[in-house]
């Protein structure tokens, strides 16, 4: 069974849209066409020569990676250097490359959420919310006989989606008045005569990126020549936003520091952990930021976390933790982000269901830091 690459991309971007990515990042389709058919997917944290070779050997049609394969601008595709050689191999073997990086890190239910669940946290919230969606309340006035049609147009075009519900609207009834003037072609009424019509006032919440298209679709389907509507800005987006870096949650039961270290090593599949700062007696509230998240030390403390788990801890990060009387655990960049392959699998299996393709985890993916 084959699936168009575009469908796979849509599944991932429903959770981690490209617009969430940091400005400096490079995410999305980096090699290949959205129209090509995919039978096998190779999942990896990084794309290296070994990973590309594995993809060729295993006849994968697509590599999905977390870290960008093409990050800075390419000045040449010459096969006299490694990047050019890898791109040549990918193209010759019809292997596409797709990347979800900081957009997946920042997604409400992306990589950091997956890690928080893996660690057994509850009441999970975003540590540093960002990229709030701007919402509007759209109010449309329509004759009662057209109400159901208007609600259908609202729901089909992105309005009224709240959590796990869609088509969420509220209607109230009243009397609308108008007088058709010369040059008009009224659906109801006669020229120069004041009309009173029983109408419904229908309101629904709509994200800004759906607003323009939605209004156009409503106008095409509304019976009136001039549709009456209101667009009201809301604060909901900033208040309910859960996109952003890191997560914070609570353990099901408090643990002592030694027990917590053992649990983290077991759940993240680590042999060792590095740490800095002052170790508390009891761990209850835990913050986590995949990759390099030492900048979150102050924020995690301000949000009353007992510990921050991240990677790439430097000497002065440890000093800052000590000075702030806070505990940080360094699980490594690879240690926190190697789980991205499981995160990708969960997203695709959930969305594609029976149509999900064969997914393989790259055996060549590895930690580039070696402990001797």
N, C-alpha and C positions, 0 to 999 in steps of 0.2 A: 504494500500500500504506500502511495506517495502523497505528500502534502506540499502545496506551494509554500515556498519560503516566506512569502508575505503573511500567510496565516500564522506561522510560527512567530514571526516578529510581532504580529498583533497580539498574540497570547502573552508575550513578555512585556510589551509596552502597555498593556492594559493594567499591569501592576507597576511597571517602571517606565513611564513615558520619557522620551528623550529630553523633554523640556526641564526635567528635574536635574539633569546633569550640570555640574559646575561649568562655568564659562571656559575654563582652561582645558576641559576634558574633551575627548574625542570618542563618541559612542555611536552605535548604529551599525548599519551594514557597511563593511569596509572592503570586502571583495565579493563579487558575484552579483546576481540579479534577484530581485524580489519575486520574479516570475518563474524562477527555476524550481524544478521538482526535487523534493528531499525525501530520501528513504532512511538514511542513517545519520545520526548526530553524534559528534564527539564533543564532550564537555570538558572544559579545562579552566584553570585559573589564568595561566599564561600561555602564549603561543610561542613556541621555540622550534628550532629545527627538528628536534626529536618528536615534538607533538605533530608537526606537519607530516613527518615521515610515517608516524603511526596512523594518521588520518588516511594517508594514501594506501598503506598496507591493509587497513581495515575497511577500505572502500567507503569511507564516510563522505557524505555530500555537503556537510555543513559542520563547521567548528563554531561553537558558541563559547566565548571567553569572557572573563571579567576584566582583565587588564587589556587596554587597547593594543592591538597589533600594529596599527599605524597611529602614532601619537603626534609627533611633530611633522611638519610638512615634508614630503618627499621631493627631492630635487632631481632624482633619477630613478629609473626602474632597471638600471643595468644589472644583469645577472653576474657581473664581476664582483659584486659584494653580497653579503648574506641576505639582507632584506629582499633584494631583487631576485635572488635565487629562490627564496621561499615563495614570493608572489608568483614567480614563473611556475613553480610546482603546483601551487593552488589552482592557477588558471588552467594549466594543462590537464589537470585531473578533475576539473569542474567542481572544485571544493569552494564553497562560499565561507566567508568569515563574518560573524556578527558579534558585536561587543555591547555588553551592558555593564557599566562601571559605576560612576558616582550616582547615576540615576537609580541603580539597584540598591546602592548603599543608603540612599535617602528615601526610597519608597516606603510608604507606611507599612507594608507587609513584605519588604524586601529582605536583603541579607541580614541586617541587624535584627530584624524581627525574628528571622529564622534562628539566629544565634541565641536570642533571648529565650525563645521557646526551648531550644536544645538544652539550655542551662536550667530549665524548669522554672522560669520566672512567671509570675502572675501580675495582673494589672499593668500590663506593658504600655508605656507611653514613650513618645519621642523625646530624646534628651535635648536636642536643639532644633526646634521646628523651623522650617524654611519653606520657600516656594508656596505660600498659601494661594489657593484658587480664589479669585474674586467672584462672588455670587451676586445675582440680581433677583429681585422678585418681579416677575412679569405678570401683569394683570391685563386680561383681555375681556372685552365686553362683546357679547354675542346674543342674537335671538335664541330663545330656548330650543328651538328645533335644530339648531346647529351645534348645541353644546357637546354632544358625544363625539362629533367629528373633530371639534377643536381640541378636546381632551386627548383624542387619539394622536393628533398632530403634535401636541405638546410632548406626549410620552415617547413617540417614535423619534423625536429630534432632540433628546437629551434633557428635557425639562422634568422636574419632579422626581429626580433620582436622589434618594436619601438613604444612606447605608445600604442595607440589603433589600430595599424597596424601590420600585419605580412607579411612574404614573401617579405620583402623589400630587393632588391638587385640592383646592378648596373652592367651593362655589357658593355664592349667595345671590338671591334674586332681587330684582328691582324693576323700576320703570325707566327706560331711556327715552329721551326726546330729541327730535331733530327736524329740520325743515329743508327739504331738497330745493336747491337753487337752480337757476338757469344753467344749462350745460351738464347737469348731473344725470346719472342713470340709476335711480334708486332701486334697490332690491325690494324695499317695502315703501309704500307711500306715493304721494303725488307732488308735483312741482308747486312750490309756494304754499304748501299746506303743512302746518305743524303736526307732527306725528308723535304718538306715544306708543312704545312697544315694550312688551314684557321681555326682559333680557336677563341673562346670567352674567355675573361677574366671576370670572375664573382666574385663579392665581396659582402660580407655581414657581418654585425656585429653579434657577438656571445658571450654570457656570458661564463665565464671560466668553469662553472659546466656542460655545454653542449658540450664543445670543443672536448674532447677525443672521446665520442660516435659519434659525428657528423663526425669527420675525418674517423672513422672506417666505418660508413655508406656510406660516399662518396666513399671510396676506393672499397667497395663492388659493387657500382653502376656505377663507372666510367669505360668507355670503355678501357682506357689505362692500360697497364700492370703496369706502374709506373706513378702514378698521380702526376702532378706538382702542388704545392700549396705553399702559403706563409701564415704565421701566424704573425700578426703585433699587438703588445700591444697598447692599447688606454688609454687615460685619461678620456674617457666619463663617466665611472662608478663613479669616484669621483666628477665629475662636475654635473651629473644629479641626483645623489643619493638623495632620499627624505625619506629614512628610518632613524629612530632615535627617540630620546625622545623629546616629547613636540611639540607644533605647535605655530605658530605666524601668525596673520592675522590682517586685518583692519575691523572696523565696517562700515556698509553701510553709516552711518551718525554719526558724533561725538556726544558724550553724556557728560553731566556733571557727576561728581562722584556719586551724590545721585541717579540720574536716572540710572546710570550703576549698582549700587548696587541692586536696585530694579529689574532691568532686569535680572541680574545673578540669584538672588533668585527665580524669576519666572521661568526662563528657566531650571534651574537645580533642581527645586522642593525643595527648601530649606526654612526653617523657619528663620534661622539666618546665618550670615556670620561673620567670624573673620577677622581682618585686622591688618596690621602693616606698618610702614613707613610713608612717606609723600604723602598725597592724592593730586593728580593733579586736576587742575580746569576742564580740558577737557580730555576725554578718546577717543582715536582713534585707536591706535595700541595695540592689546591685545595678550599676551602670555599665554599658558595654558599647564600644565603638570599634568596628572592624578596621583592620589596616593600621594606619598611624593616627591615633586619636589622643595623643598626650595633651593637645590644646584643650581638651575637655576637662582637665583636672579641676579647674576652678568652678566650672559649671556643674560638674558632678557633685562637688562638695556643697555648692549652693542649693542643689536640689536634694540634699540630705542623703546622698548615697553613702554607703559604708565602704565601698570599693569601686574602682573603675578598672574594667578589663579592656585592654587594647593591645597594640603592638608597637614596635620600633621605639621603645623608650630610650631616651638619651640621658647622659649624665646629668645635665642641668634640669631635665624633666624630673628626675629623681630628687634632685635638690629642692625643686619647687614643691613637690609632694611633701617632702619632709617639713619644709617651712610652713606649709598650709595644714600640717597635722592631718594628712590624708593618705590613704593607702591605694597604691596602683599596682596592678598585676600586668606584666608584659607576657602575653601568650604568643607573641610573634606576629609579624605581618602574614606570613604563610599560615600560621596556626589558627588565626581568626578568619582568614579568607578562603582556605581550602574547602570550606563547607559550601562555597558558592555553587559547586556542581550539584549538590543535593538540593539547594534552593532552586536552581534552574529546573531540575527534574520535577520537583513539587509543583512549580508553576505550570509546566507544560502538561503534566499528567492531569492536573485539576481542570485545565481549560480544554484540552483536546480529548480527554476521556478515551473512548474506544478507538478514536482515530490517532492516538498518540503513537509516534514512531519509535523505532529502536534507538535507545540512547546509551552511549558508552562513555565511561569516565576515562580520561586519558591516563594511561599508566605512566607516561613519560613526564607528566606534570610533577614538579618537585619543589622543595624548598632550596633556594639558591644559597642560603646561609648554612654552613656546615659547622657543627659542634665537634671538636676533636677530643 
